[in-house]
């Protein structure tokens, strides 16, 4: 899922630009949006859903004939993007999130703009924007990937009609290993080379009898104990073919994809070339 954030002060045209991008990208895939509304409440206390929530419900789903709204506690931008990815969105446009690390289109002048991370475009407020060019810019951004998204993509593939099962592997950061506590891991990879290597692994495995689809993703950056590192998804005609391909995919990923990790432990920090932790 490609993600972009549109930031700027009030009356700079953020909502207008977001809606224009939604229209342009809707012809290329499914689009989801996120609107940061820090000082608003979706389910006021005098509504039925508000009463459910205030009574202690961890989540409240409200359904109409045309809409579904899910209200959960402890909201975060990452969780909202994960939810969009899990539902199979190809694009996500965020209105707001100035302090995030997301790629950003900045509208108009902003104070302390040098402190804003990952600006990919600066545009005049309420300008005559080139929406086609901006849509292309969105498509160039790094993918936001979740296990749910990969599973949804596999299910949308026509070959799924021949599948008898989907198997997944999720590698996570192990906090304790042989008496040593890991504080966090930092992963780096040669982006183009690593992606091409993973694509080749998927292609080679799909040449096997009964293996219908293979997807994999390796996260980079700093990842903390319990958080996800690697996703692998395999669809196959039969479980025997599925489990063998899933195991082989992990071993091939470890041995053939150029990924380095820095382990930050209580005993010290060191780099290793190995994706499994």
N, C-alpha and C positions, 0 to 999 in steps of 0.2 A: 504494500500500500504506500503510495506516494503522499507525503505530508508537506503542507506549506502553512505558514502563519501570516496573517495580515494584521499589522499593528499601526497605530497612530492615535492622535488625540481625537476627541469627539468632533463630529462634523467634518471629518477629513474624507469620508466616503468609504469607510471600511465595509459596511454592510452592502453597499452598492457593488463594490469590487468582488466581494465574496459571492454574491448572487450571480454576477456575470461569469465568474470562474466556474461556478456550479453548472451553469447552462453550457459553457464551452466544453467542460470535461465530461458531462453526462453523455455526450455522444461517443466517448472513448471508453466508458466503463461506469461502474457504480460509484457515486460520490456521497460521502458523509461529511457532516460539518460539526464543529464544536464552537459554542459561544460561551465565553467566560462571563458569568453574571454574578460577581462576588457579593453584591449587595441585594440580591433578589432571592425569592423562594418560589419553587415550582408548585409546591403543595401547601398553601397557607393553612394555618391551624384551624380555620373555620370550615375547611373542606373535609370531605370524608377521607380522602387519601392523607390529608394532613393529620387527621385524628389517628389513623392507622399508624403513621410514622411516629407521632408523638407518644403513642402508647408503647413504643419500643420495637416496632417491626424493623428488622435489619434492612429490608428492601420492600418497596411498594411498587407494583406494576398497575398502571392505569390504562385501560383499553377502551377505545371508542370504535366506531365502525370503520374509521380510516387511520387511526393512530395508536401507537403503543409507546408509553413513556415509562421508563424504569427509574425510580428514585432510590438511591443507595446512600449509606452513610460513608463518611471519610472519603469525600471525592478527591480525585487528582486528575491532572491532565493526562498522565500516562494511562490511567485506568480507562479514561474516556476513549483514548486512541486505541487501546487494546480491544475495547468493546466493538469499535467500528471495524477493526481488522478482523476480529473473530466472526463478524457477521458478513464478511466477504467483500468489504469495500475495496475498490481499486485506488481511490483518492480520498484524502481527508483534508478539509480546509478549516483552519482554526482562526476564529476572529478574536484577537487578543493574544495573551501569553507572551508579553514583551520580554519577560525575564527568563523565558525558557531557552533551551539550546536548539529549538526547532529552526529550520531555515525560514527566513522572514522577508516579506515584502513590507517596506516602510512607506507609509503615506505621509507626505508633508514633513515639516520640521519637528524634531523631537529633542528635548533637552537630554544631555548626556548620551547622545546617540553612539558615541565611541564605546560605551559600556554595554551596548546591546550585542549579543552574540549572533553570529551566523546570518548576517544580512546578505541576501542574494539579489535584491533589487530595491532601489529607492525611486519613488514616483511622486509627482506633484499631487497635492490634495485635490480631490474632485476633478481630476484631469481627464483628458481624452486618451484613455489607456489602450494599448495594443493587446487585447485580450488573447488573441491567438498566440502571440509571442509569450505571454505570461503562462498560458496553458502548456506550451512546450517547456517552459522553465520548470513548471511543477513536475512534468514527466521526467526531468533530468535528476530529480532529487533522490537521495538514498531511500531504499525501501524500509518501511516499518513492518516488521514481520512478527507474527505470533503463530503458535502451533495451530490455533483455531483457524487462522487464515489459510495455512498450508492444507489443512484437512478440507476446508471448504473448496479450495482450488482443485484438489483431487476429485472431490465429489461432482464438480461441475464439468470435469473432463468426460467426453462421450465414452471413453474406454471403461468408465466405472460400471457400465452395464454388464461387463464380463467379470467383475470382481466379486470374490466371496468374502473379502475382508480387507480392512485397513489397519495397519500396525504403525505405531509411533514410538520414537525414542526421544526423551528429553534429558539432556545432560545438565546437571545443576552444580553449583559450587558447593563442595563438601567443606564444612567448617572444621571438622577434626579429622586428622589423618596421622596414625601412628604417634599419638600424643602431642602433635603439633597443631596449634590453632591458626587457621587462615583468617586474616582480617578481610581481605578482598583479593580479587584477581584482576589483572589488566591485560586485555587481549589486543594484539595488533596483527594485521594481515596485509599482504600485498593485494589490494582490492581487486584489480582486474585479474591477476594471476589466480588468486584464490577462488574467485567466482567462476572462472573458466574451468578450474580443476574440479569444483563441485559439480558443474554442469556435465563434465565428461563422466564423472562417476555415475551420475543419474542416468545418462545416456547409455553407458555400458551395461548397467544393471538391467535396464529396460529391454535389452536384447535377449535376456534370458526367457526361457519358456515360462509363461504364466505370470511374469512380472509386468504389470500394466502401467504403473506410474511410480516415480520416485522423486521426492522433493527434499531439499535440505537447506538449512540456514545456520550460520555461525555468527553470533553476536561479537561485537568488538567494544573496546572501551572498558571502563571499570565495572565489574560485576561483583556483587556481595554475596556472602553465604546464603544459600537457599534460593538464589535467583537463577534463572535459566541461562545456559550457555549455548546449547546446540539443540536443534530440532531436526528430526528425520521422519519422513512419512513415506510409507510404502503401501501401495495397493496391489493385490495379487489375486489370482484366480482361486488359489487354495492356500491354507495356512502354512503348509510345509514350505512352499516357495516363498511365502511372505516372511517367515521368521529367518530363513537363511539369508535372504536379500537384505533384511533389516540389520542383521549382525554384520554382514559383509560391508554394508554401506558405512557403518560406524568405523570399522577397521580401516577401510580405504580412506575415509575422511581424516583419520588420525595420521596415516602414513603418507598421504599424497597431497594434502592441502597445506600450503605454507602459512601456518598460524603460530604465533609466539605468544606465550603468556608470562607475565611477571607475577610471581606469587609474593604477596605481602603478608608475612606471618609474624607472630610474636618473637620468632627466633631470628628474623632477618628477611631481606628481600632478595629474590633471584629470578632470572629468566630461564625458561625452558621451552623447547619446541615439542609440545604435546597438547592436544586439545582436551584430553580427558582429565578431570579433577575429581 
